[in-house]
Amino acid sequence: MMIVTLFTMNFVWAENLPPTSSIQVEILSSYSYKASDGTTIVLGEVQNKMDSPVNAVTIGVTFMDDNSHSIEYKTGTTLLQVVPPGGKVPFSISSTHADPAITQIQVKLAGFRSSSERQQVLAISPGTLQVSDKLVISGTITNNGALKSTNTKLYLISYDPFQRVVGIGISNPIDVGTKQDSQFSITSDSNSKAQSDCLSGIIKCSTMLIAESDNYQSKLIPVTGVKVTLPIIVRNTMATDPNGTSYSTIPVNATVKISSNAKYLLNSTQPFIYYVQVKQFSGKTEFIGKYEGVFLGTEDKNVSVNWTPHSSGSYFIETYVWNYDAVPLSSAVPSINVVLVK
């Protein structure tokens, strides 16, 4: 999913650039995380504040350890070839190796050059963004130009509340005839903690779409329609004794089996964690337990956690199902009340 374009010739070198205030092409705040293969991914955005377009924008990333010692230096360029006047374009650069010593990054502008304008005649009509453990969106792209739009790619960009780029999804390239429409689809994995928090609703995020072909571009388009479709349904949560017999009242120091039925709707493998949280009515957390498992295709599972209450009182129980990136796989489950009597 991540695109890294290596450094080529004919760039203006960073050390020979005028001050940032005079060139007005700058790197906005960046975000980094460890990918599943152990490499370090750096996401960010370049803004062109000039009145003319630029291309071949080169970003240099220094991957460092805790003591700010350089481990690797890597260059890359923006996802879109041309950054229009006043425009913002994201970039993604990864370390070559999975080095656990990498704990810091330094991102600098390494060069750019002036460019001819790329007409923004591609019009994007996004459908509804489907949110689960992934982001999925489809829609229509229209070519209003006089030529065929060749090698057209669309990018789904996720921003956190601080307007940092925290996720990028890329479509397969398509050709769009002049004055014609074409369908597109993009799937973006939740590949960072920040994007996982976006999917879970822990933080408020936004998503945008942009397209570029060999000869045209689109404007940056916000995605407004969002539908949350989570793949696991949790129901029939019960508090019983270890044999499954319901309690009328629960004795103090007795073992309580808290169980739910979890149904997985997709035909794929899905590791999951079932969490149980018991709270006093005052809101104080009394107990947190978890059950870890794996769904192998569409199936039902009975999942349970044991809890031993040590004092009488009134409690309520909450259950959650998340993946290992803390992204919810099920909707919120109604609480059940439990009254404990010694």
LOPADREN-95374 format. One record per residue: x, y, z of N, C-alpha, C, O in turn; residue in three letters. Coordinates in pm, whole numbers, plus 50000, padded with zeros to 5 digits. Layout:
XYZXYZXYZXYZALA/...
***
This chain:
500824988150000500005000050000500875012550000500505022549938MET/502025012350069502845024150080503695025849953504285016249905MET/503745038049902504515040749781505755048549819505665058749888ILE/506905044049776508155051049799508845052749665509155042949599VAL/509075065249624509745068049498511125073349529511265083549597THR/512135066749480513495070349517513965082749445513415086749342LEU/514995088749500515575101249453516135099849312516795089949280PHE/515855109849226516415110049091517205122949071517345130849164THR/517725125048951518635136148924517875149148901516645149248893MET/518645160148889518145173348852517285179848959516415187848926ASN/517505176849085516805183449195517655194849247518875195149231PHE/516965204349312517685214549387518045208649522517155204149595VAL/519305208649557519725202349683519265210749801519225223049793TRP/518935203949913518355210750029519295221450084518845232350121ALA/520605218550090521515228150153521685240750068522185250850117GLU/521275240149939521405251749852520075259149835520005268949762ASN/519025254449902517735260949891517735274149964518425275750065LEU/516955284049914516785296349990516035293350119515545282250136PRO/515935303150210515165300950333513735296850300513175300850198PRO/513145288650391511795283450369510805294650344509895293150263THR/510965305850414510015316750400509995322550261508995328450220SER/511105321050186511155326650050510715316449946510135320349844SER/510975303449967510575293849865509125289649881508475286149783ILE/508595290050004507195287450031506725273649982505565271949945GLN/507615264049982507245249949968507725243150095508915242850123VAL/506795237850172507195232950303506535219750338505485216150283GLU/507165212650430506615200150481505785203350605506265209650699ILE/504555198950604503695200550719504005189650821504905181550797LEU/503305189250931503605179451037503545165250985502675161950903SER/504465156851031504545142950986504165133551100504085137551216SER/503925120951063503525110651159504245097751122504355094551004TYR/504735090451222505445077951195504915066851284504395069451393SER/505055054551237504625042851314505375030551264505965030651157TYR/505325019951345505935007251307504904998951229503794996751276LYS/505284994451110504404985951029504484971651081505324968351165ALA/503594963151030503544949251077504824941651046505144931951115SER/505574945750944506824938950911508014944850988509154940750965ASP/507764954451078508824960051161509494972451105510254979051176GLY/509214975750979509784987950924509065000150982507964999051036THR/509705011550971509125024151020508555031850902509265034750805THR/507265035250910506575042550804506445057050846506045060050959ILE/506775066250755506625080550780505605086050681505775084750559VAL/504545092150733503505098450652503555113450676503855118050786LEU/503255121050572503235135550588502605142150467501985135650383GLY/502775155250461502145163050356503035174850321503645181050408GLU/503095177850193503855189450143502865199850094501895196550025VAL/503105212450129502245223350082503055232749994504165236850028GLN/502475236049880503065245549786502355258849802501205260349760ASN/503035268649863502435281749887502725291749775502385303449785LYS/503355286949669503695295949560502525297349463501515290449476MET/502675306349366501645308949266501805300249142501045301649047ASP/502785291349144503035282649029503225268449078503635266349192SER/502935258348992503065244349035504525240049043505405245848980PRO/504775229549123506095223649134505965208449121504885202849144VAL/507045201949084507065187349082508415182549131509265190349174ASN/508605169349125509855163249173510205168049313511375170349345ALA/509185169549397509425173649536510055161849610509485150949615VAL/511235163949666511955153249734511985155849883512315166849928THR/511635145449960511645146250106512725136950157512805125450114ILE/513545141850249514585133650310514205130150453513855138950532GLY/514275117350485513935112650620515165106250683515765097250624VAL/515545110950801516615104750877515985096350988515255101651073THR/516255083450988515755074351090516835073251198517985069851169PHE/516445076051325517445077251431517085068551552515955063851565MET/518075066551639517835059151764517505068851877517305080751854ASP/517445063651999517095071852116518075083352139517705093652196ASP/519305081552096520335091752117520495101051997521475108351988ASN/519535100651905519545109051784520695105751690521105114151610SER/521215093451699522225088851605521535083451480520565075951489HIS/522035087351363521425083351237521625068351211522735063251221SER/520545061651179520595047451143520475045850991521135037450930ILE/519605053950931519395053150786518865066450737518115073250807GLU/519265070150615518705081950548518015077250421518595069750342TYR/516785081550402515985076950289515295088950226514835097950296LYS/515215089050093514505099750023513305094049950513295082349910THR/512305102249932511115098549857510455111049805510915122149832GLY/509385109449733508685120849677507195119749707506745109949766THR/506445129649668505015130149697504265119949613504735115649508THR/503065116049660502265106349586501825111949452501825104749352LEU/501445124749448501125131249322502395137449266503215142949339LEU/502555136349134503765141649072503825156849078504895162649100GLN/502685163349059502615177949052501855183149173500755178649203VAL/502465192849243501795199549354501305213049302502115221749272VAL/499995214849290499465227149230499675239249321499965237449440PRO/499545251349268499675263349352498685262849469497485260849449PRO/499205264849590498355264549707497935250649751497215249249849GLY/498375240349680497915226749706498725219449812499855223149843GLY/498105208949868498745199949962498725185949905497705181449852LYS/499855178949914499985165549858500705156749961501745160850013VAL/500185144749990500825136050091502025128550037502235127549916PRO/502805123250129503925114450094503985103050195503445104050305PHE/504625092250155504835080650241506225074850213506545071650099SER/507035073750318508395068650304508635058450416508295061050532ILE/509215047050383509475036750484510955033850493511705035350397SER/511375029550612512765025350629512995012550549512065004950523SER/514245010250512514564998450431514464985650513514024975250463THR/514874986450639514954974450723514074975850846513734986950888HIS/513714964550903512954964151028513924965151144514384955051197ALA/514244977451181515244979651286514544984851411514054996151410ASP/514494976951519513814981551642514514993251708513934999851795PRO/515754996151669516475007351729515955020751680516255031151739ALA/515175020751570514635033251518513505038051609512465031551619ILE/513725049351674512715054851765512385069451735511425074951788THR/513205075751649512985089751615513155091751465513815083851397GLN/512535102351414512705105851273512945120851261512545128651347ILE/513595124551153513745138551117513395139850970513955132750887GLN/512485148850937511975150350801512315164250750512015174250815VAL/512955164750632513325177650574513045177550423513025167150358LYS/512815189550371512675191350227514045190450163514965197550202LEU/514185181750062515485179849997515575186549862516675189249814ALA/514435189349798514495196049669513165195749596512255188449634GLY/513065203749492511895204149404512285211949279513385217549273PHE/511415212249180511655220349061510325225349008509265219849040ARG/510375235848928509155241448873508545231748773509225223248716SER/507235233248753506505223548671505455230648587504975241448622SER/505105224448477503955229248400502685225348474502675215948554SER/501625232448448500375230048519499735217148472499795213748353GLU/499115209848563498345197948530496875201348557496485203448672ARG/496075201848453494685206348465493895197648563494015185448562GLN/493105203948646492275196948744490875194748684489895200848727GLN/490825186048584489575183548512488965169948547487955166048488VAL/489555162848642488975150348689488035153348804488425159848902LEU/486785148748793485775151348895485455138348968485125128348904ALA/485555138349100485315126449181483955127549250483645137649313ILE/483155117049236481875116049307481965104149401481715092849360SER/482325106549528482525095249620481205089449668480215096549683PRO/481215076349690480085069849755480255070749906480975079249956GLY/479575061849977479655061550122480915054250167481235043550115THR/481605060050262482795053750320482335042850417481665045750515LEU/482715030350388482365019050474483485017150576484645015050539GLN/483145017950703484125017250810483945004250887482875001750943VAL/484974995950889485004984050974486424983251029486924993151082SER/487074971751018488484971351053489344976650938490564977550949ASP/488684980250828489324986750714488464998650671487325000050717LYS/489005007150584488235017450517488025013050374488985009450305LEU/486775013150328486455009250191485545019750131484535023550191VAL/485905024650012485075034449944485095031749794486115027549739ILE/483985034049730483885033349584483155045749536482605053249616SER/483155047749407482495059549351482765060649203483125050949137GLY/482575072749151482725075449009483715086648987483705096649059THR/484565085048887485465095848846485145099448701485015090548616ILE/485025112248674484655117248541485815125148482486415133448550THR/486125122548357487175129648286486535140648202485895137748101ASN/486705152948243486165164348168487195170548075486975181348020ASN/488325163748055489365168947969489175165147824488275157547789GLY/490055170647739489975168147595490715155547553490585151047440ALA/491505149647645492275137647616491885126347710491295128847815LEU/492205114047674492005102847765492875104747889494035108847878LYS/492325101748004493065102348130493685088548154492995079148195SER/494975087348129495645074348137496325072448271496795082048334THR/496375059748316497055056148441496525064548558497295070348634ASN/495215065148569494575073648670494525066248804493995055148813THR/495095072248909495065066549043494335076049138494475088249129LYS/493575070049227492895077749330493495074249466493905062949490LEU/493535084149555494135082549686493115086449793492525097249787TYR/492915077549890492075080250005493005083950121493825075750164LEU/492865096050172493785101350272493025103250403492005109950407ILE/493545097250511492955098750644493765108850724494985108050731SER/493055118350786493675128450871493175126951014492005123951037TYR/494075128951112493635129151251493215143451287493285152251201ASP/492775146051412492305159551446493365170351435493035182151426PRO/494645166351435495735176051423496115178351276497125184751247PHE/495295172951185495515174051041496825167550996497445171750899GLN/497225157151068498335148851022497775137650936496695132450963ARG/498505134050831498135122450751498475109950830499635107950868VAL/497465101250856497705089150935497355076450858497505065450911VAL/496905077650735496615065850654496395069650510495825080150480GLY/496835060950419496685063350275496235050550208496865040050225ILE/495155051150132494705040150049494805043949903494555055549868GLY/495175034549816495435037449675494635027949588494595015949614ILE/493995033349485493235025149391494165018949288495305023149273SER/493665008849218494355003849100494265014248989493255021248979ASN/495295015248904495245025148795494175021648692493975009948659PRO/493495031848641492455030148539492645040748431493255051148456ILE/492115038148313492055047948206490615052748194489675044848200ASP/490455065848178489105071648166489055079748038489805089348020VAL/488165075747948488025082647820487545096847837486945100347939GLY/487795105147737487375119047744485855120047751485135113547676THR/485395128447844483965130747869483265117847913482065116247891LYS/483995108747975483415096148020483605094448171484415101148234GLN/482815084848227482895081248368483545067548383483555059448290ASP/484095065248501484625052048534484435049748683484485059148763SER/484205037148720484045033548860485425030948923486345026248857GLN/485535034249054486775031449127486425025549263485305026849311PHE/487415018949324487265013449458488615013849527489645011149466SER/488605017349657489825018149736489585011149869488545013049932ILE/490545003149911490534997150044491785001350118492894999950067THR/491615006650240492735011250321492745003650453491765004150527SER/493844996650482493974989650609494194999750722494705010750700ASP/493804995750843494125003950961495545000451003495754991851088SER/496525007350941497905003250955498685011651054499915010651060ASN/498015019951133498705027751235497775029351354496565028351341SER/498365031851471497555033651592496625045651576495475045051617LYS/497125056351515496295068251499495105065451409493995069951437ALA/495335057951299494215054851212493245045151280492035045851259GLN/493775036051360492915027051437492005035051531490825031851545SER/492575045251594491765053751681490695061151601489595063551651ASP/491035064651476490025071051390488885061351363487715065051375CYS/489215049051326488175039151294487315036151414486115033651400LEU/487915036151533487175032551653486345043951707485495041851794SER/486575056051657485845067451708486475073551832485905082751890GLY/487645068551874488325074151990488705088751963488615097152053ILE/489125091651842489405105451802488645108451675488345099551596ILE/488345121151654487585125351536488535127651420489485135451432LYS/488275121051309489155121851193488375126051070487145126651072CYS/489085129050964488455132450836489155124850725490295120550741SER/488465123150614489025116250498488795124650372487775131450359THR/489765123950282489705131550157490085122250041490775112250061MET/489645125849921490005118849799490675128449703490295140149693LEU/491675123349632492315131149526492785121449418493065109849448ILE/492865126149294493235117449182494265124449094494295136749085ALA/495105116349030496055121348931496275110648826496335098748856GLU/496405115248701496745106248590498015111248525498675120348576SER/498365105348412499575109848341499435124048290500435130748264ASP/498185128748276497995142048218497045151148294496995163148265ASN/496285146048391495295154148462495345151748612496005142448661TYR/494625160348685494445158848829492995161948865492215166648783GLN/492665159348992491405163849050491725173549163492875175149202SER/490695180049213490835187649337490725177949454490265166649439LYS/491135182449572491005174649694489545175049737488995185749763LEU/488905163149746487465162149770487205155949907487725145149935ILE/486415162449994486095156450124485105144950108484235145250022PRO/485255134950194484305123850199483355126550315483775127750430VAL/482065127550285481095131450387480205120050433479785119750549THR/479895110550345479025099450382479815088150445480745082850384GLY/479455084550568480185074150642479175064150699478165068150757VAL/479445051350682478605040750739479505030950814480445025450757LYS/479205028950941479975019651023479365005751010478225003451048VAL/480134996550956479704982650940480744973751006481784970750947THR/480464969551127481424961551201481114946651184479944942851180LEU/482144938251172481944924451126481514914451233481234902951201PRO/481444918651360481074909151466479834914351540479764926051578ILE/478874905451560477674908551638477784901351771477974889251776ILE/477664908951880477714903252016476334904252078475724914852076VAL/475844893152134474504893152194474444882552305475374874852326ARG/473294882852375473004872852480474094872352586474544861552625ASN/474514884052633475484884352744474794880352873473724885552907THR/475414870952946474814865653068475864864653178477064863253151MET/475394865453304476244863053421475684850853494474584851453549ALA/476434839853495475964827153552477034821253642478124826753658THR/476694809753702477734802253773478564794653670478204794753552ASP/479644787853709480514781153611479804770553527480284767153419PRO/478664765153576477914755053501476874761053409476174753753338ASN/476754774253409475794780853320474444783253382473514787253312GLY/474304780953512473034783253582472944797853626473874803353685THR/471804804053596471644818153628471574820353778471014812253852SER/472154831353823472074835353963470834844153982470524852553898TYR/470134842254092469134852054132469834863454205469564875154179SER/470714859954294471664869254354473024862254352473104850054355THR/474074870254347475424864454334476124865354468476314876254520ILE/476504854054525477214854454654478594860754639479264859154537PRO/478994867954741480354873454744481354861854740481144851554804VAL/482434863654666483524853954650483124841754567483884832054559ASN/481944842154505481554831354413482104834354274482274845954237ALA/482374823854196482844825654059481674829053968480664822053967THR/481814839853892480794844153798481334842353656482384847753621VAL/480604834953575480974833153435480204843253351478974842453340LYS/480914852753293480304862953206480534858553062481674857853016ILE/479454855552992479584849852857478714857252758477694863152794SER/479124856852632478374862852521478454853752401479374845552390SER/477494855152311477564848652181478104858652080477554869652067ASN/479164855052010479784863851911479654857351773480074846051753ALA/479074864551680478874859451543479724867651448479624879951445LYS/480564860851370481424867451271480774866551134480344855851093TYR/480714877951063479924878850940480744877050813480154875450706LEU/482074877350822482904876950702483554863250686483804856250783LEU/483834859750562484474846950533485974848750524486574847650417ASN/486574851650640488024853750646488504850550787487694848250877SER/489804850250804490384847650937490504860751013491024870650960THR/490024860851136490044873151216490384870351362489534865351436GLN/491624873451405491924873051548491134883851621490854894451565PRO/490774881151747489984890951821490264889651971490784879552017PHE/489884900052044489934900052190488554904252241488044914852205ILE/487974895952325486704898752391487004904152530487574897052614TYR/486624916652555486894922952684485614923652767484524926052715TYR/485764921452895484694923352993485154933553095486234932253153VAL/484344943553117484644953753219483484954453317482334956553277GLN/483774952853443482774953753549483014966653626484124969153672VAL/481964974653640482074987353710481074988153824479974982653817LYS/481484995053929480524998754031479605009653976479945016553880GLN/478445011254038477515021353989478075035454003477615044653936PHE/479065037154089479725050054101480615053153981481055064553964SER/480865043053898481725044653782483105038953799483865038153702GLY/483475034953919484795029353944484885015353882483985007153898LYS/485985012853813486194999753750486594989553856487544991653930THR/485854978553862486104967853958486954956753898487764950653968GLU/486774954153766487424942453706487484944253556486554949453495PHE/488594939853497488724938953351489304925253318490364921553370ILE/488634917853235489124904853190489014903653040488294911352976GLY/489714893952983489664892552838489754877952796490284869452868LYS/489214875352679489284862252613489834864752474489344873452402TYR/490854857252433491454858952301491114846852214491174835452260GLU/490774849452090490424838651999490604842751854491064853751824GLY/490234833651764490354835951620489094830651551488694819251574VAL/488484838851467487414834051381488024828751252488864835251190PHE/487584816951211488034810851085486844810750990486164800550975LEU/486584822050926485414823150841484174826150922484254828551043GLY/483024825950856481764829050924481434818051025481344806350989THR/481274821851150480944812151254480474819351379480664831451393GLU/479864811751469479474816751601480444811251704480924800051693ASP/480714819351805481544814751916480884819052047480314829852056LYS/480964810452147480594814352282481874818252354482784810052369ASN/481944830652398483154835852460482824839652604481714844352632VAL/483754837552694483454840052835484704843852913485824840752874SER/484464850753024485514854753118484964852353258483794855053283VAL/485794847353349485374845253489485754857153575486824863153560ASN/484834860453667485044871653760484614867153899483594860453915TRP/485384870854000485034867654139484824880754216485794887654246THR/483584884254249483334896554326483714894554473483434884154532PRO/484354904654530484824903454668484054912454765484364912654884HIS/483084919654716482264927854805480874929154746480694928854625SER/479894930554834478524931854788478284945854732479044955154759SER/477234947154655476894960054596476294958354459476014947154416GLY/476084969454390475474969454257476554972354153477364981554168SER/476544964454048477544965553943476874965153807475744960453794TYR/477564970053705477124967553568478304962553486479464965453515PHE/477964955053383478964947953302478924953353160477854954753100ILE/480114956353105480234960652966481114950652891482074945352947GLU/480784948052766481594938952683481984945852554481224953852499THR/483174942652506483714948452383484444937452306484984928152366TYR/484454938352173485284929752090486134938752000485604946551921VAL/487444937552015488394945451938489374936151868489514924451903TRP/490084941751766491224934451712492474938451790492384945851888ASN/493644933551747494864935851825495434949751806496414953451871TYR/494824957651715495204971651700494234980951773494244993051752ASP/493394975151861492414982751940491354989251852490804999651888ALA/491064983151737489974987651652488744979251684488824966951679VAL/487594985451716486394977651747485954969051630485954973451515PRO/485584956651659485034947551560483534945651579482874939551495LEU/482994950751689481564949751715481034963251760481784971651810SER/479724965151743479104977351793479034976751945479264966252005SER/478704988152005478574988552150477484978952195476414978352134ALA/477754971652302476814961752354476154967452479476854972352567VAL/474834966852489474184972252607474704965852736474994953852739PRO/474814973852841475274968952971474194960153035473004961753007SER/474624950953121473664943453202473924946453349475084947553390ILE/472904947653425473044951053567473144938453652472474928453624ASN/473984938953753474144927553843474064932953986474784942254021VAL/473214927154068473124930854208473764919754291473354908254282VAL/474744923254369475454913454451474964914354595474934925254653LEU/474584903054653474144902754793474914892054867474974880554822VAL/475504895354977476284885555053475364875355118475834866255187LYS/
***
